[in-house]
Amino acid sequence: PLDIFAMATINGAVAMARGDLGSLDSGCAAQILAVEFADLAVDEVYAYLVNIGKPNLIWLETGNV
């Protein structure tokens, strides 16, 4: 699950030559996906993101909901 998550974030940004996307770093665009988790342990988060059918999502782009 961690590798799949990386493909959708930092590796996707690298593939598109978008150094301003894919990570939470200074100078990166503020495009964030918030996911509602119900009683998950920290080590279960990546598996949840990769395997769940339709989680509750909130997309934040440049600080706007």
Distance bins in CASP14 RR format, pairs under 12 A and 6 or more apart:
PFRMAT RR
TARGET T0000
AUTHOR 0000-0000-0000
RMODE 2
METHOD distances of the structure
MODEL  1
1 7 0 0 0 0 0 1 0 0 0 0 0
1 8 0 0 0 0 0 1 0 0 0 0 0
1 43 0 0 0 0 0 1 0 0 0 0 0
1 44 0 0 0 0 1 0 0 0 0 0 0
1 45 0 0 0 0 1 0 0 0 0 0 0
1 46 1 1 0 0 0 0 0 0 0 0 0
1 47 1 0 1 0 0 0 0 0 0 0 0
1 48 0 0 0 0 1 0 0 0 0 0 0
1 49 1 0 0 1 0 0 0 0 0 0 0
1 50 1 0 1 0 0 0 0 0 0 0 0
1 51 1 0 0 1 0 0 0 0 0 0 0
1 52 0 0 0 0 0 1 0 0 0 0 0
2 8 0 0 0 0 0 1 0 0 0 0 0
2 9 0 0 0 0 0 1 0 0 0 0 0
2 10 0 0 0 0 0 1 0 0 0 0 0
2 11 0 0 0 0 0 1 0 0 0 0 0
2 43 0 0 0 0 0 1 0 0 0 0 0
2 44 0 0 0 0 0 1 0 0 0 0 0
2 45 0 0 0 0 1 0 0 0 0 0 0
2 46 1 0 1 0 0 0 0 0 0 0 0
2 47 0 0 0 0 1 0 0 0 0 0 0
2 49 0 0 0 0 1 0 0 0 0 0 0
2 50 0 0 0 0 1 0 0 0 0 0 0
3 9 0 0 0 0 0 1 0 0 0 0 0
3 10 0 0 0 0 0 1 0 0 0 0 0
3 11 0 0 0 0 1 0 0 0 0 0 0
3 46 0 0 0 0 1 0 0 0 0 0 0
3 47 0 0 0 0 0 1 0 0 0 0 0
3 50 0 0 0 0 1 0 0 0 0 0 0
4 11 0 0 0 0 1 0 0 0 0 0 0
4 12 0 0 0 0 0 1 0 0 0 0 0
4 46 1 0 0 1 0 0 0 0 0 0 0
4 47 0 0 0 0 1 0 0 0 0 0 0
4 48 0 0 0 0 0 1 0 0 0 0 0
4 49 0 0 0 0 1 0 0 0 0 0 0
4 50 1 0 1 0 0 0 0 0 0 0 0
4 51 0 0 0 0 1 0 0 0 0 0 0
5 11 0 0 0 0 1 0 0 0 0 0 0
5 12 0 0 0 0 0 1 0 0 0 0 0
5 22 0 0 0 0 0 1 0 0 0 0 0
5 33 0 0 0 0 0 1 0 0 0 0 0
5 35 0 0 0 0 0 1 0 0 0 0 0
5 45 0 0 0 0 1 0 0 0 0 0 0
5 46 1 0 1 0 0 0 0 0 0 0 0
5 47 0 0 0 0 1 0 0 0 0 0 0
5 48 0 0 0 0 0 1 0 0 0 0 0
5 49 1 0 1 0 0 0 0 0 0 0 0
5 50 1 0 0 1 0 0 0 0 0 0 0
5 51 0 0 0 0 0 1 0 0 0 0 0
6 12 0 0 0 0 1 0 0 0 0 0 0
6 13 0 0 0 0 0 1 0 0 0 0 0
6 14 0 0 0 0 1 0 0 0 0 0 0
6 15 0 0 0 0 0 1 0 0 0 0 0
6 22 0 0 0 0 1 0 0 0 0 0 0
6 23 0 0 0 0 0 1 0 0 0 0 0
6 46 0 0 0 0 1 0 0 0 0 0 0
6 49 0 0 0 0 0 1 0 0 0 0 0
6 50 0 0 0 0 0 1 0 0 0 0 0
7 13 0 0 0 0 0 1 0 0 0 0 0
7 14 0 0 0 0 0 1 0 0 0 0 0
7 15 0 0 0 0 1 0 0 0 0 0 0
7 22 0 0 0 0 0 1 0 0 0 0 0
7 46 0 0 0 0 0 1 0 0 0 0 0
7 49 0 0 0 0 0 1 0 0 0 0 0
7 50 0 0 0 0 1 0 0 0 0 0 0
8 14 0 0 0 0 0 1 0 0 0 0 0
8 15 0 0 0 0 0 1 0 0 0 0 0
8 16 0 0 0 0 0 1 0 0 0 0 0
8 21 0 0 0 0 0 1 0 0 0 0 0
8 22 0 0 0 0 1 0 0 0 0 0 0
8 33 0 0 0 0 1 0 0 0 0 0 0
8 46 0 0 0 0 0 1 0 0 0 0 0
8 49 0 0 0 0 1 0 0 0 0 0 0
8 50 0 0 0 0 1 0 0 0 0 0 0
9 15 0 0 0 0 0 1 0 0 0 0 0
9 16 0 0 0 0 0 1 0 0 0 0 0
9 18 0 0 0 0 0 1 0 0 0 0 0
9 19 0 0 0 0 0 1 0 0 0 0 0
9 21 0 0 0 0 1 0 0 0 0 0 0
9 22 1 0 1 0 0 0 0 0 0 0 0
9 23 1 0 0 1 0 0 0 0 0 0 0
9 24 0 0 0 0 1 0 0 0 0 0 0
9 25 0 0 0 0 0 1 0 0 0 0 0
9 28 0 0 0 0 0 1 0 0 0 0 0
9 31 0 0 0 0 0 1 0 0 0 0 0
9 32 0 0 0 0 0 1 0 0 0 0 0
9 33 0 0 0 0 1 0 0 0 0 0 0
9 46 0 0 0 0 0 1 0 0 0 0 0
9 49 0 0 0 0 0 1 0 0 0 0 0
9 50 0 0 0 0 0 1 0 0 0 0 0
10 16 0 0 0 0 0 1 0 0 0 0 0
10 18 0 0 0 0 0 1 0 0 0 0 0
10 19 0 0 0 0 1 0 0 0 0 0 0
10 20 0 0 0 0 0 1 0 0 0 0 0
10 21 0 0 0 0 1 0 0 0 0 0 0
10 22 1 0 1 0 0 0 0 0 0 0 0
10 23 1 0 1 0 0 0 0 0 0 0 0
10 24 0 0 0 0 0 1 0 0 0 0 0
10 25 0 0 0 0 1 0 0 0 0 0 0
10 28 0 0 0 0 0 1 0 0 0 0 0
11 18 0 0 0 0 0 1 0 0 0 0 0
11 19 0 0 0 0 0 1 0 0 0 0 0
11 21 0 0 0 0 0 1 0 0 0 0 0
11 22 0 0 0 0 1 0 0 0 0 0 0
11 23 0 0 0 0 0 1 0 0 0 0 0
12 18 1 0 0 1 0 0 0 0 0 0 0
12 19 0 0 0 0 0 1 0 0 0 0 0
12 21 1 0 0 1 0 0 0 0 0 0 0
12 22 1 0 0 1 0 0 0 0 0 0 0
12 23 0 0 0 0 0 1 0 0 0 0 0
13 19 1 0 1 0 0 0 0 0 0 0 0
13 20 1 0 0 1 0 0 0 0 0 0 0
13 21 1 0 1 0 0 0 0 0 0 0 0
13 22 1 1 0 0 0 0 0 0 0 0 0
13 23 1 0 0 1 0 0 0 0 0 0 0
13 24 0 0 0 0 0 1 0 0 0 0 0
13 25 0 0 0 0 0 1 0 0 0 0 0
13 28 0 0 0 0 1 0 0 0 0 0 0
13 29 0 0 0 0 1 0 0 0 0 0 0
13 31 0 0 0 0 0 1 0 0 0 0 0
14 20 0 0 0 0 0 1 0 0 0 0 0
14 21 0 0 0 0 1 0 0 0 0 0 0
14 22 0 0 0 0 1 0 0 0 0 0 0
14 23 0 0 0 0 1 0 0 0 0 0 0
15 21 0 0 0 0 0 1 0 0 0 0 0
15 22 0 0 0 0 0 1 0 0 0 0 0
16 22 0 0 0 0 1 0 0 0 0 0 0
18 28 0 0 0 0 1 0 0 0 0 0 0
18 29 0 0 0 0 1 0 0 0 0 0 0
18 31 0 0 0 0 0 1 0 0 0 0 0
19 25 0 0 0 0 1 0 0 0 0 0 0
19 27 0 0 0 0 1 0 0 0 0 0 0
19 28 1 0 0 1 0 0 0 0 0 0 0
19 29 0 0 0 0 1 0 0 0 0 0 0
20 26 0 0 0 0 0 1 0 0 0 0 0
20 27 1 0 0 1 0 0 0 0 0 0 0
20 28 1 0 1 0 0 0 0 0 0 0 0
20 29 1 0 1 0 0 0 0 0 0 0 0
20 30 0 0 0 0 0 1 0 0 0 0 0
20 31 0 0 0 0 1 0 0 0 0 0 0
20 62 0 0 0 0 0 1 0 0 0 0 0
21 27 0 0 0 0 0 1 0 0 0 0 0
21 28 1 0 0 1 0 0 0 0 0 0 0
21 29 1 0 1 0 0 0 0 0 0 0 0
21 30 0 0 0 0 0 1 0 0 0 0 0
21 31 1 0 0 1 0 0 0 0 0 0 0
21 32 0 0 0 0 0 1 0 0 0 0 0
21 33 0 0 0 0 0 1 0 0 0 0 0
21 61 0 0 0 0 0 1 0 0 0 0 0
21 62 0 0 0 0 0 1 0 0 0 0 0
22 28 1 0 0 1 0 0 0 0 0 0 0
22 29 0 0 0 0 1 0 0 0 0 0 0
22 30 0 0 0 0 0 1 0 0 0 0 0
22 31 0 0 0 0 1 0 0 0 0 0 0
22 32 0 0 0 0 0 1 0 0 0 0 0
22 33 0 0 0 0 0 1 0 0 0 0 0
23 29 0 0 0 0 0 1 0 0 0 0 0
23 30 0 0 0 0 0 1 0 0 0 0 0
23 31 0 0 0 0 0 1 0 0 0 0 0
23 32 0 0 0 0 0 1 0 0 0 0 0
24 30 0 0 0 0 1 0 0 0 0 0 0
24 31 0 0 0 0 0 1 0 0 0 0 0
24 32 1 0 0 1 0 0 0 0 0 0 0
24 33 0 0 0 0 0 1 0 0 0 0 0
24 60 0 0 0 0 0 1 0 0 0 0 0
28 62 0 0 0 0 0 1 0 0 0 0 0
29 60 0 0 0 0 0 1 0 0 0 0 0
29 61 0 0 0 0 1 0 0 0 0 0 0
29 62 1 0 0 1 0 0 0 0 0 0 0
29 63 0 0 0 0 1 0 0 0 0 0 0
30 59 0 0 0 0 0 1 0 0 0 0 0
30 60 1 0 0 1 0 0 0 0 0 0 0
30 61 1 0 0 1 0 0 0 0 0 0 0
30 62 1 0 1 0 0 0 0 0 0 0 0
30 63 1 0 1 0 0 0 0 0 0 0 0
30 64 0 0 0 0 1 0 0 0 0 0 0
30 65 0 0 0 0 0 1 0 0 0 0 0
31 59 1 0 0 1 0 0 0 0 0 0 0
31 60 1 0 0 1 0 0 0 0 0 0 0
31 61 1 0 1 0 0 0 0 0 0 0 0
31 62 1 0 0 1 0 0 0 0 0 0 0
31 63 0 0 0 0 1 0 0 0 0 0 0
31 64 0 0 0 0 0 1 0 0 0 0 0
32 57 0 0 0 0 0 1 0 0 0 0 0
32 58 0 0 0 0 1 0 0 0 0 0 0
32 59 1 0 0 1 0 0 0 0 0 0 0
32 60 1 0 1 0 0 0 0 0 0 0 0
32 61 0 0 0 0 1 0 0 0 0 0 0
32 62 0 0 0 0 1 0 0 0 0 0 0
32 63 0 0 0 0 1 0 0 0 0 0 0
32 64 0 0 0 0 0 1 0 0 0 0 0
32 65 0 0 0 0 0 1 0 0 0 0 0
33 49 0 0 0 0 1 0 0 0 0 0 0
33 55 0 0 0 0 1 0 0 0 0 0 0
33 56 0 0 0 0 0 1 0 0 0 0 0
33 57 1 0 0 1 0 0 0 0 0 0 0
33 58 1 0 0 1 0 0 0 0 0 0 0
33 59 1 0 1 0 0 0 0 0 0 0 0
33 60 1 0 0 1 0 0 0 0 0 0 0
33 61 0 0 0 0 1 0 0 0 0 0 0
33 65 0 0 0 0 0 1 0 0 0 0 0
34 49 0 0 0 0 0 1 0 0 0 0 0
34 55 0 0 0 0 0 1 0 0 0 0 0
34 56 0 0 0 0 1 0 0 0 0 0 0
34 57 1 0 0 1 0 0 0 0 0 0 0
34 58 1 0 1 0 0 0 0 0 0 0 0
34 59 1 0 0 1 0 0 0 0 0 0 0
34 60 1 0 0 1 0 0 0 0 0 0 0
34 61 0 0 0 0 0 1 0 0 0 0 0
34 63 0 0 0 0 0 1 0 0 0 0 0
34 65 0 0 0 0 1 0 0 0 0 0 0
35 45 0 0 0 0 1 0 0 0 0 0 0
35 46 0 0 0 0 0 1 0 0 0 0 0
35 48 1 0 0 1 0 0 0 0 0 0 0
35 49 1 0 0 1 0 0 0 0 0 0 0
35 50 0 0 0 0 0 1 0 0 0 0 0
35 52 0 0 0 0 1 0 0 0 0 0 0
35 53 0 0 0 0 0 1 0 0 0 0 0
35 54 0 0 0 0 0 1 0 0 0 0 0
35 55 1 0 1 0 0 0 0 0 0 0 0
35 56 1 0 0 1 0 0 0 0 0 0 0
35 57 1 0 1 0 0 0 0 0 0 0 0
35 58 1 0 0 1 0 0 0 0 0 0 0
35 59 0 0 0 0 0 1 0 0 0 0 0
35 60 0 0 0 0 0 1 0 0 0 0 0
36 45 0 0 0 0 0 1 0 0 0 0 0
36 48 0 0 0 0 0 1 0 0 0 0 0
36 49 0 0 0 0 0 1 0 0 0 0 0
36 52 0 0 0 0 0 1 0 0 0 0 0
36 54 0 0 0 0 0 1 0 0 0 0 0
36 55 1 0 0 1 0 0 0 0 0 0 0
36 56 1 1 0 0 0 0 0 0 0 0 0
36 57 1 0 0 1 0 0 0 0 0 0 0
36 58 1 0 0 1 0 0 0 0 0 0 0
37 44 0 0 0 0 1 0 0 0 0 0 0
37 45 1 0 0 1 0 0 0 0 0 0 0
37 46 0 0 0 0 0 1 0 0 0 0 0
37 47 0 0 0 0 0 1 0 0 0 0 0
37 48 1 0 0 1 0 0 0 0 0 0 0
37 49 0 0 0 0 1 0 0 0 0 0 0
37 52 0 0 0 0 1 0 0 0 0 0 0
37 55 0 0 0 0 1 0 0 0 0 0 0
37 56 0 0 0 0 1 0 0 0 0 0 0
37 57 0 0 0 0 0 1 0 0 0 0 0
38 44 0 0 0 0 0 1 0 0 0 0 0
38 45 0 0 0 0 0 1 0 0 0 0 0
38 48 0 0 0 0 1 0 0 0 0 0 0
38 52 0 0 0 0 0 1 0 0 0 0 0
38 55 0 0 0 0 1 0 0 0 0 0 0
38 56 0 0 0 0 1 0 0 0 0 0 0
39 45 0 0 0 0 0 1 0 0 0 0 0
39 48 0 0 0 0 0 1 0 0 0 0 0
40 46 0 0 0 0 0 1 0 0 0 0 0
40 47 0 0 0 0 1 0 0 0 0 0 0
40 48 1 0 1 0 0 0 0 0 0 0 0
40 49 0 0 0 0 0 1 0 0 0 0 0
40 51 0 0 0 0 0 1 0 0 0 0 0
40 52 0 0 0 0 0 1 0 0 0 0 0
40 55 0 0 0 0 0 1 0 0 0 0 0
41 47 0 0 0 0 0 1 0 0 0 0 0
41 48 0 0 0 0 1 0 0 0 0 0 0
42 48 0 0 0 0 0 1 0 0 0 0 0
44 50 0 0 0 0 0 1 0 0 0 0 0
44 51 0 0 0 0 0 1 0 0 0 0 0
44 52 0 0 0 0 0 1 0 0 0 0 0
45 51 0 0 0 0 0 1 0 0 0 0 0
45 52 0 0 0 0 0 1 0 0 0 0 0
45 55 0 0 0 0 0 1 0 0 0 0 0
46 52 0 0 0 0 0 1 0 0 0 0 0
48 55 1 0 0 1 0 0 0 0 0 0 0
48 56 0 0 0 0 0 1 0 0 0 0 0
49 55 1 0 0 1 0 0 0 0 0 0 0
49 57 0 0 0 0 0 1 0 0 0 0 0
57 65 0 0 0 0 0 1 0 0 0 0 0
58 64 0 0 0 0 0 1 0 0 0 0 0
58 65 1 0 0 1 0 0 0 0 0 0 0
59 65 1 0 0 1 0 0 0 0 0 0 0
END
